[in-house]
Amino acid sequence: MPDESLAVLHNDEICSLPKWARVVLAGRCVQRVFIAFAKWDTHGSYKGVGDTLKKCLESARLGNPQSGFSQVAQMAAEAARRDSMENAANVADTVVALVFATLRGAPKSALFCVTETEQLANNIFEDAMVFSDAFENDLKFLLRKSKELNWNDDAPINLEMLGKLWPFVEPEFRSPSAQRMGDFNPDEEFEIFLEMGSASTEAAARLLTAMSRLNIVAGGEGFEYISDGGYVFVRELEYA
């Protein structure tokens, strides 16, 4: 695996794609990891995720956001989060991010999808390079076609042009009991002083980190937490 994530390595290229090409790129990333969760879904927890994914890709095919799936996406994400399978919450986050990429065209939401699905691939695939190779194949194709066909943000994408989801080799999935846990970074940049009561410090950190992640999913830059010793202030990060 490269030291830098795919989203970092290819940030400029991903952001340069027209809106619907970005949605397709991100959507196919979600498709690749969703297959594993659907395979072991015994409670129907991920059916809504699959339905939402189809609607996002159909929107890209038509070049127009399909109506009526925001509520379906929310319900799908909630169902996935309730599932006991490892990494379920990360799948839910990618679905919400894909919806924001579809409805708002937010490049940050597409980048979040790429980042999260790459991490999920590392957790659930025996060889995550299979995911990376498939992603880079899609990216090169979409970059080439966007120039050849002079796509703009309104241009619909013929999904059949991209071919197989796994152009080289299909991955082997780890069983749910053998999957790795998603990473939690306790060094997230925020400082806070508050009365914790019976809650643990880790619980508070996870909550605040989740708030920042949700902001990124929605196309933001994440939150910075600032404390003056008595109160905690939240500022949305902005990059020049």
C-alpha positions in Angstrom: 0.0 0.0 0.0 1.3 3.5 -0.7 2.2 5.8 2.2 -0.3 8.3 1.0 -4.0 7.6 0.5 -5.4 7.5 -3.0 -7.4 10.6 -2.3 -4.2 12.5 -1.4 -2.2 11.1 -4.3 -4.9 11.9 -6.8 -6.6 14.9 -5.1 -6.1 17.3 -8.0 -7.2 14.8 -10.6 -10.3 13.8 -8.7 -11.3 17.5 -8.1 -10.7 18.3 -11.8 -13.3 15.7 -13.0 -16.8 17.0 -13.9 -19.5 16.5 -11.2 -21.0 13.3 -12.6 -17.7 11.7 -13.4 -16.7 12.3 -9.7 -20.0 10.7 -8.6 -19.3 7.6 -10.8 -15.8 7.4 -9.5 -16.9 7.5 -5.9 -19.9 5.4 -6.5 -17.9 2.5 -8.0 -15.6 2.7 -5.0 -18.6 2.3 -2.7 -19.9 -0.5 -4.9 -16.6 -2.4 -4.5 -16.7 -2.5 -0.7 -20.5 -2.8 -0.5 -20.3 -6.2 -2.2 -18.6 -7.6 0.9 -21.1 -6.3 3.4 -24.1 -7.4 1.2 -22.5 -10.9 1.0 -22.8 -11.4 4.8 -25.9 -9.4 5.4 -28.3 -11.7 7.1 -30.7 -9.1 8.5 -31.3 -6.9 5.4 -29.3 -4.1 7.1 -27.6 -3.1 3.8 -30.5 -3.3 1.4 -31.2 0.4 1.7 -27.5 1.1 1.1 -27.6 -0.8 -2.2 -30.8 1.0 -3.3 -29.3 4.4 -2.5 -26.1 3.5 -4.4 -28.1 2.5 -7.4 -30.0 5.8 -7.3 -26.8 7.8 -7.1 -25.3 6.0 -10.1 -28.6 6.3 -12.0 -28.4 10.1 -11.3 -25.0 10.2 -12.9 -26.2 8.2 -15.9 -29.1 10.6 -16.5 -27.0 13.7 -15.5 -29.7 14.8 -13.1 -30.2 14.0 -9.3 -33.1 11.6 -8.9 -35.7 12.8 -6.5 -36.9 11.0 -3.3 -33.8 9.2 -2.2 -32.5 11.6 0.5 -34.8 10.0 3.1 -34.0 6.5 1.8 -30.3 7.3 2.2 -30.8 8.5 5.7 -32.7 5.4 6.7 -30.1 3.2 4.9 -27.3 4.8 6.8 -29.1 4.4 10.1 -29.7 0.7 9.4 -26.1 0.1 8.5 -24.9 1.8 11.7 -27.1 -0.4 13.8 -25.5 -3.5 12.3 -23.0 -5.4 14.5 -20.6 -6.1 11.6 -17.2 -4.5 12.0 -16.8 -1.3 9.9 -20.5 -0.9 9.5 -20.5 2.8 10.5 -17.8 3.5 7.9 -20.1 2.1 5.2 -22.9 4.3 6.4 -20.6 7.4 6.2 -19.7 6.6 2.6 -23.3 6.4 1.6 -24.1 9.8 3.1 -21.0 11.3 1.5 -22.0 9.8 -1.9 -25.5 11.4 -1.6 -23.9 14.8 -0.9 -21.6 14.3 -3.9 -24.7 13.5 -6.0 -27.0 16.3 -4.7 -24.4 19.1 -4.3 -21.5 18.1 -6.4 -19.2 18.6 -3.5 -15.6 17.4 -4.4 -14.8 16.9 -0.7 -17.6 14.4 -0.4 -16.3 12.4 -3.3 -12.8 12.5 -1.8 -14.2 11.3 1.5 -15.8 8.3 -0.3 -12.4 7.4 -1.9 -10.6 7.7 1.4 -13.1 5.7 3.4 -13.6 3.0 0.9 -9.8 2.6 0.5 -9.6 2.1 4.3 -12.5 -0.3 4.2 -10.8 -2.3 1.4 -7.7 -2.5 3.6 -9.8 -3.8 6.4 -12.0 -6.4 4.5 -9.9 -7.5 1.4 -7.1 -10.0 1.6 -5.2 -7.8 -0.9 -6.2 -4.1 -0.9 -4.1 -3.5 -4.0 -6.9 -5.0 -6.1 -9.1 -2.1 -5.0 -6.4 0.5 -5.7 -5.7 -0.9 -9.2 -9.5 -0.8 -10.0 -9.8 2.7 -8.7 -6.9 4.0 -10.7 -8.2 2.3 -13.8 -11.5 4.1 -13.4 -9.8 7.5 -12.7 -7.5 7.3 -15.8 -10.5 6.3 -18.0 -12.7 9.1 -16.7 -9.9 11.7 -17.0 -9.3 10.6 -20.6 -13.0 10.6 -21.6 -13.7 13.9 -19.9 -11.1 15.5 -22.2 -12.0 13.6 -25.3 -15.8 14.3 -25.0 -15.4 17.7 -23.4 -17.6 16.8 -20.4 -18.9 19.6 -18.2 -20.7 19.3 -14.8 -24.0 18.6 -16.5 -22.8 15.9 -18.8 -24.4 12.4 -18.1 -22.1 9.4 -17.9 -22.6 6.2 -19.8 -21.8 3.7 -17.0 -21.4 0.8 -19.5 -18.3 2.6 -20.9 -16.4 1.9 -17.7 -16.7 -1.9 -18.0 -16.2 -4.4 -15.2 -16.1 -3.3 -11.6 -12.9 -5.4 -11.2 -11.0 -5.0 -14.5 -8.0 -7.1 -13.5 -8.9 -9.6 -10.7 -11.7 -10.0 -8.2 -10.7 -9.7 -4.5 -10.9 -12.2 -1.8 -12.9 -11.0 1.2 -12.1 -11.6 4.8 -14.9 -13.2 6.8 -16.6 -10.8 9.2 -14.8 -12.3 12.2 -11.4 -11.7 10.5 -12.0 -8.2 9.4 -9.9 -5.4 10.8 -11.4 -2.6 12.7 -11.5 0.9 11.2 -8.8 3.2 12.5 -9.6 5.7 15.3 -7.1 8.5 15.7 -7.1 9.8 19.3 -4.7 12.6 18.2 -7.4 14.5 16.3 -6.5 18.2 16.5 -8.8 19.6 19.2 -8.5 20.6 22.8 -11.4 20.5 25.2 -12.0 20.9 28.9 -15.4 19.8 30.3 -17.1 18.0 33.1 -17.2 14.4 31.9 -19.5 12.9 34.5 -19.4 9.2 34.1 -18.5 9.3 30.4 -14.9 8.3 29.4 -12.5 10.7 27.7 -12.4 8.3 24.7 -16.2 8.5 24.4 -16.1 12.3 24.2 -13.3 12.2 21.7 -15.2 9.8 19.5 -18.3 12.0 19.6 -16.4 15.2 18.6 -14.4 13.3 16.0 -17.7 12.0 14.5 -19.1 15.5 14.4 -16.0 16.6 12.4 -16.3 13.6 10.1 -19.9 14.4 9.4 -19.0 17.9 8.4 -16.4 16.4 5.9 -19.0 14.0 4.6 -21.2 17.0 3.9 -18.4 18.7 1.9 -16.8 20.7 4.6 -13.2 20.8 5.9 -13.9 19.4 9.3 -14.0 21.1 12.7 -11.4 22.7 14.9 -12.2 22.6 18.6 -11.0 25.5 20.7 -11.3 25.9 24.5 -10.7 28.9 26.7 -10.7 26.7 29.8 -14.4 26.9 30.5 -16.1 26.6 27.1 -15.4 24.7 23.9 -15.6 26.7 20.7 -16.1 25.0 17.3 -14.7 26.4 14.1 -15.0 25.0 10.7 -11.6 24.7 9.1 -11.0 26.6 5.8 -8.1 26.2 3.4 -6.9 28.9 1.2 
